């Protein structure tokens, strides 16, 4: 069984103006989830996550609702209570355990524009998962609906600086494709850094640096604890009012606390194209080359340097008011856990339906085919073995405003995993309800 770094799950809480924005919010939330879960080419994906978070902030700023306001400062507080039933909390093929989970949470969004181009912004969700049958699995949750955390935008002439600190504490084993036979896998992640964007009208230059720490929420997975230094640079050229071409490069330097996995340096270089035929449709395609250099600091795993290619296509479209959809598909290489490297293909479609007045339905699907232990050496005592898996399923979510203050959400998630290791396959069903209070 192999386990990769934890995933951030986008929050479902929304403000009173959700009927107008929910389609776009679901697309943005889905893109954020896809970006954070696709940790391939770590520094590059980290920069893309920052761009997605900036877009999500823009969407959230369109809402004029607030719980507290003093001058230009405003804060929105969204308390909620959730209840879930999970029929396989331990992701097991046999001897499955089910449980009922209470999920109180509060989402806080606050903004303070110091000037027209200087914005201080906070977006954070804090919650607690209380397992009623298996109390030892109860866990604290910390996340961000927009993927922002704490952000400060500073405008200096044609340059925009963004200082940020994003934190996530998530324990949900089923959100990780390489996890099986465990109920306690999760990560605390903290990513802090700076990004700069220089807008030259037809040309946009951007670069940034992030320091990221990843710590397992359970001591059983301490081998994943590591720190990474991440750098990226990008140049975008507006070759047509509807077409942008770009080049991008990144570097990441990862050091582990223990000597189970190998310290490594990762580099990427590639190109991308963004096509916006209308305000309702955006198509982005990117591809490039990645290099992973392993320093053989592990006392158990031996992995050779790997050169590979990556590619992805991302589509976001709202053809009419009643329907919107998003699609991401591609090939990636990413750091593993008990294996140093994982290579996979993935596809993630998502559709939001508003065909019934007062009811918003979101359907999402996912499929990932991966190979763990890429580059591992077949030597005596090497635990960095190969495993091939398929991870797939779907989720159905519906939201309905019960009144001007309360929104009720229903969620159903089905997850399958098959593996070349027969005992690492499972099926999981999850059903949940969530009641959210928002200001009148």
C-alpha positions in Angstrom: 0.0 0.0 0.0 1.3 3.4 -0.9 0.1 6.8 0.4 0.6 10.1 -1.1 0.4 13.6 0.3 -3.0 14.8 1.7 -5.6 16.6 -0.3 -7.4 19.7 0.3 -11.2 19.4 -0.1 -13.1 22.6 -1.1 -15.7 23.8 1.3 -19.4 23.7 0.4 -20.5 26.6 2.6 -22.0 29.5 0.7 -23.5 32.9 1.4 -27.0 34.3 0.9 -26.3 35.1 -2.8 -25.6 31.5 -3.6 -28.4 31.1 -6.2 -26.6 33.6 -8.5 -23.1 32.4 -7.9 -23.3 28.7 -7.1 -22.6 27.4 -10.6 -19.4 29.4 -10.9 -18.5 28.6 -7.3 -18.8 24.8 -7.9 -16.6 25.1 -11.0 -14.0 27.1 -9.0 -14.2 24.7 -6.0 -13.8 21.7 -8.4 -10.8 23.3 -10.0 -9.2 24.0 -6.7 -9.7 20.4 -5.6 -8.2 19.2 -8.8 -5.3 21.5 -8.5 -4.5 20.7 -4.9 -4.9 16.9 -5.4 -2.7 16.9 -8.4 0.6 17.4 -6.6 2.7 16.4 -9.7 5.4 18.9 -10.6 5.0 20.3 -7.1 6.2 23.9 -7.6 4.3 24.3 -10.9 1.0 23.0 -9.4 1.5 25.2 -6.3 1.7 28.3 -8.5 -1.5 27.2 -10.4 -3.2 26.7 -7.1 -2.4 30.3 -6.2 -3.9 31.5 -9.4 -7.1 29.4 -8.8 -7.3 30.8 -5.3 -7.1 34.4 -6.7 -10.0 33.6 -9.0 -12.0 32.1 -6.2 -11.4 35.2 -4.1 -12.8 37.3 -6.9 -15.9 35.2 -7.0 -16.4 35.4 -3.3 -15.9 39.2 -3.2 -18.9 39.6 -5.5 -21.2 38.7 -2.6 -22.3 41.8 -0.6 -23.4 39.7 2.4 -21.7 40.2 5.7 -22.1 39.4 9.4 -20.1 42.3 10.7 -19.0 45.5 8.9 -17.0 48.5 10.1 -16.1 51.0 7.4 -14.3 49.1 4.6 -13.7 46.1 6.8 -16.3 43.3 6.5 -16.6 39.8 7.8 -18.9 36.9 6.9 -19.4 34.1 9.4 -21.1 30.9 8.2 -21.7 28.3 11.0 -22.9 24.8 9.9 -23.7 21.4 11.3 -23.1 18.3 9.3 -24.0 14.6 9.8 -22.4 11.7 7.8 -22.7 8.0 7.6 -19.6 6.2 6.2 -19.9 2.4 5.5 -16.1 1.8 5.3 -14.0 4.3 7.3 -11.0 2.0 7.3 -10.9 1.5 3.5 -10.8 -2.2 3.8 -11.8 -5.0 1.4 -12.9 -7.2 4.3 -13.7 -6.4 7.9 -15.1 -3.0 7.1 -16.0 -0.6 9.8 -18.8 1.9 9.6 -19.5 5.0 11.6 -21.7 8.1 12.1 -19.9 11.4 12.2 -21.0 14.8 13.5 -19.3 17.7 11.7 -19.8 21.2 13.4 -17.9 23.9 11.5 -17.6 27.6 10.9 -16.4 29.4 7.8 -15.0 32.9 8.2 -14.3 35.3 5.3 -12.9 38.7 6.0 -11.6 41.5 3.8 -10.1 44.9 4.3 -9.1 47.0 1.3 -6.5 49.4 2.4 -6.6 51.1 -1.0 -8.0 50.3 -4.5 -5.1 47.8 -5.1 -4.1 46.8 -1.6 -6.3 44.1 -0.2 -6.0 42.1 3.1 -8.1 38.9 2.8 -8.8 36.0 5.1 -10.7 32.8 4.2 -10.7 29.9 6.6 -13.0 27.0 7.7 -12.6 25.5 11.1 -14.4 22.3 12.1 -14.4 19.1 14.1 -15.3 15.5 13.0 -16.7 13.6 15.9 -16.9 9.8 15.3 -19.7 8.4 17.4 -18.5 4.7 17.3 -14.7 5.1 17.0 -13.9 8.0 19.2 -10.1 7.7 18.6 -10.6 8.8 14.9 -12.3 12.1 15.9 -10.3 15.0 14.3 -9.9 18.7 13.9 -10.4 20.2 10.4 -8.8 23.4 9.0 -9.3 24.4 5.4 -10.2 27.3 3.1 -13.1 27.5 0.7 -11.1 29.6 -1.8 -7.7 28.0 -1.1 -6.6 31.4 0.1 -6.0 31.2 3.9 -4.4 34.6 4.6 -3.5 36.8 1.7 -2.3 40.4 1.2 -2.2 42.0 -2.3 0.0 45.0 -2.8 -0.1 47.0 -6.0 3.0 49.0 -7.1 2.5 50.6 -10.5 2.2 47.7 -13.0 3.3 45.1 -10.4 1.1 43.2 -8.0 2.7 41.4 -5.0 0.8 38.7 -3.2 1.9 37.6 0.3 0.1 34.5 1.5 0.0 31.7 4.1 -2.3 28.8 3.4 -2.9 26.1 6.0 -4.8 22.8 5.8 -5.5 20.1 8.4 -7.4 17.2 6.8 -7.8 13.6 7.8 -9.9 11.8 5.1 -8.1 8.7 3.8 -10.6 8.2 0.9 -9.5 11.5 -0.7 -6.1 10.0 -1.6 -5.9 7.7 -4.5 -3.0 5.6 -3.0 -4.5 5.0 0.4 -6.1 1.7 1.5 -6.5 -0.2 4.8 -6.4 2.8 7.0 -8.8 5.3 8.6 -6.2 7.7 10.1 -4.3 9.0 7.2 -4.2 12.8 6.8 -1.8 15.8 6.7 -1.2 19.2 8.1 0.1 21.4 5.4 1.4 25.0 5.6 2.4 26.9 2.5 3.8 30.4 2.9 5.4 32.6 0.3 5.3 35.5 -2.1 4.3 35.9 -5.8 4.7 38.8 -8.1 2.9 39.6 -11.3 4.1 42.3 -13.8 1.3 43.3 -16.2 2.8 44.8 -19.4 -0.5 44.8 -21.3 0.3 42.3 -24.0 2.8 40.4 -21.9 2.4 39.3 -18.3 5.4 38.1 -16.2 5.1 36.3 -12.9 7.3 34.6 -10.5 7.1 33.3 -6.9 8.6 31.4 -4.0 6.9 29.2 -1.4 8.1 27.3 1.6 5.9 24.3 2.4 5.8 22.0 5.4 3.8 18.7 5.3 3.3 16.7 8.6 1.2 13.6 9.0 -1.8 13.8 11.3 -0.9 10.3 12.6 2.5 9.1 13.8 2.0 5.9 11.8 2.8 7.9 8.7 5.7 10.1 9.9 7.8 9.1 6.9 6.0 11.7 4.8 7.0 14.6 7.0 9.0 17.0 4.9 9.8 20.5 3.9 10.0 21.9 0.3 11.4 25.1 -1.2 9.4 25.9 -4.4 10.1 28.4 -7.1 8.2 29.2 -10.4 8.4 31.6 -13.3 5.9 32.2 -16.0 5.6 34.5 -19.1 2.2 34.9 -20.8 1.8 36.5 -24.3 -1.6 37.8 -25.4 -1.3 36.9 -29.1 -5.0 37.5 -29.8 -7.8 38.9 -27.7 -9.0 35.4 -27.1 -5.7 33.5 -27.1 -2.8 33.6 -24.6 0.4 31.6 -25.1 2.9 31.1 -22.3 6.0 29.4 -21.1 6.7 28.3 -17.5 9.3 26.7 -15.4 9.6 25.5 -11.8 11.9 23.9 -9.3 11.3 22.2 -5.9 13.8 21.0 -3.4 12.4 18.5 -0.8 14.0 17.3 2.4 12.4 14.6 4.6 12.7 14.4 8.4 13.3 10.6 8.3 15.5 8.5 6.1 12.7 6.3 4.6 12.1 8.4 1.5 14.8 10.0 -0.6 15.5 13.7 -0.6 15.0 15.0 -4.1 15.2 18.0 -6.5 12.4 18.4 -9.1 12.4 20.6 -12.2 9.8 21.3 -14.9 9.7 23.3 -18.1 6.8 23.6 -20.5 4.3 25.7 -22.4 0.6 26.4 -22.2 -2.2 28.0 -24.2 -5.4 29.5 -22.9 -8.4 30.0 -25.3 -11.3 32.2 -24.2 -13.8 32.2 -27.1 -16.4 33.8 -24.8 -16.8 34.9 -21.2 -18.6 31.6 -20.6 -15.9 29.3 -21.9 -12.2 28.8 -21.1 -10.0 26.1 -22.4 -6.4 25.7 -21.1 -3.9 23.1 -22.3 -0.4 22.7 -21.0 2.5 20.3 -21.4 6.1 20.0 -20.7 9.0 18.0 -19.3 9.9 17.1 -15.7 13.1 15.9 -14.1 13.3 14.2 -10.6 16.8 13.8 -9.1 16.9 11.5 -6.0 19.8 11.9 -3.6 19.6 8.3 -2.1 19.4 9.5 1.5 17.0 6.7 2.3 18.1 3.6 4.3 15.4 1.4 2.7 14.4 2.8 -0.7 16.6 3.0 -3.8 15.2 5.1 -6.7 16.9 6.2 -9.9 16.5 9.7 -11.4 13.5 10.0 -13.6 12.8 12.1 -16.7 9.2 12.3 -17.8 6.5 14.4 -19.5 3.3 15.9 -18.3 0.2 17.2 -20.0 -3.3 18.4 -19.1 -6.4 20.0 -20.5 -8.8 22.1 -18.5 -12.2 23.2 -19.6 -14.7 25.4 -17.8 -18.0 26.2 -19.5 -21.3 27.7 -18.6 -23.4 27.4 -21.8 -26.6 28.7 -20.1 -27.8 29.9 -16.7 -29.1 26.5 -15.7 -26.0 24.4 -16.4 -22.2 24.7 -16.0 -19.4 22.2 -16.2 -15.7 21.7 -15.8 -13.3 19.0 -17.0 -9.7 18.3 -16.3 -7.7 15.4 -17.7 -4.0 14.7 -18.0 -0.8 12.8 -17.1 1.4 13.6 -14.1 4.3 12.5 -12.1 4.3 13.1 -8.3 6.1 12.3 -5.1 4.7 9.3 -3.3 5.0 8.1 0.3 6.3 4.6 0.9 7.4 4.9 -2.7 9.4 7.8 -3.9 7.5 8.5 -7.1 4.0 7.9 -8.6 2.9 8.3 -12.2 -0.7 8.5 -13.2 -3.4 9.4 -15.8 -6.5 11.1 -14.5 -9.9 12.6 -15.7 -12.2 14.7 -13.5 -15.5 16.0 -15.0 -18.0 18.1 -13.0 -21.5 19.4 -13.8 -23.8 21.8 -12.0 -27.5 21.7 -12.7 -30.0 24.4 -11.9 -33.0 22.9 -13.7 -35.3 23.0 -10.7 -36.1 26.3 -9.1 -34.4 26.6 -5.7 -32.4 23.4 -6.1 -28.8 23.3 -7.2 -27.4 19.9 -8.0 -23.7 19.2 -8.5 -22.4 15.9 -10.0 -18.7 15.1 -10.2 -16.8 12.0 -11.2 -13.1 11.0 -11.1 -10.9 8.3 -12.5 -7.2 7.8 -11.9 -4.9 5.1 -13.1 -1.5 5.1 -11.4 1.8 3.3 -11.1 3.6 3.5 -7.7 7.3 3.0 -7.2 8.3 4.4 -10.6 12.1 4.2 -10.9 12.5 1.9 -7.8 15.5 -0.4 -8.0 15.0 -4.2 -7.7 17.6 -4.8 -5.0 17.5 -6.9 -1.8 15.9 -5.2 1.1 14.4 -2.4 -1.0 10.8 -1.7 0.2 10.1 0.7 -2.6 8.0 -1.8 -4.6 5.7 -1.2 -7.6 2.0 -1.2 -7.4 -0.6 -0.4 -10.1 -4.0 1.0 -9.0 -7.3 2.3 -10.4 -9.2 4.8 -8.2 -12.6 6.0 -9.4 -16.0 7.1 -8.3 -18.4 10.0 -8.1 -20.2 12.5 -5.9 -23.7 13.9 -6.0 -24.5 17.1 -4.0 -27.8 19.0 -3.8 -28.4 22.4 -2.0 -31.8 24.0 -1.2 -32.5 27.2 0.8 -35.0 26.3 3.5 -35.4 30.0 4.4 -33.6 33.3 4.0 -31.2 32.2 6.7 -30.8 28.4 6.3 -29.5 26.2 3.5 -29.7 22.4 3.5 -27.2 20.3 1.6 -27.3 16.6 0.8 -24.2 14.7 -0.3 -23.5 11.2 -1.5 -20.0 9.9 -2.4 -19.1 6.6 -3.9 -15.4 5.5 -4.1 -13.8 2.4 -5.6 -10.2 1.3 -5.6 -8.6 -1.7 -7.3 -4.9 -2.6 -7.1 -2.4 -5.1 -8.2 -2.1 -5.8 -4.5 -5.3 -7.7 -4.0 -5.8 -6.6 -0.4 -5.6 -2.9 -1.2 -8.9 -2.6 -3.0 -12.1 -1.3 -1.4 -15.5 0.2 -1.9 -16.8 3.1 0.2 -20.2 4.8 0.4 -20.7 8.1 2.3 -24.0 9.9 2.8 -24.1 13.3 4.5 -26.4 16.2 5.4 -25.3 19.8 6.2 -27.3 22.7 7.5 -25.7 26.1 7.0 -26.8 29.4 8.6 -26.1 32.6 6.8 -27.0 36.3 7.5 -30.3 37.6 6.4 
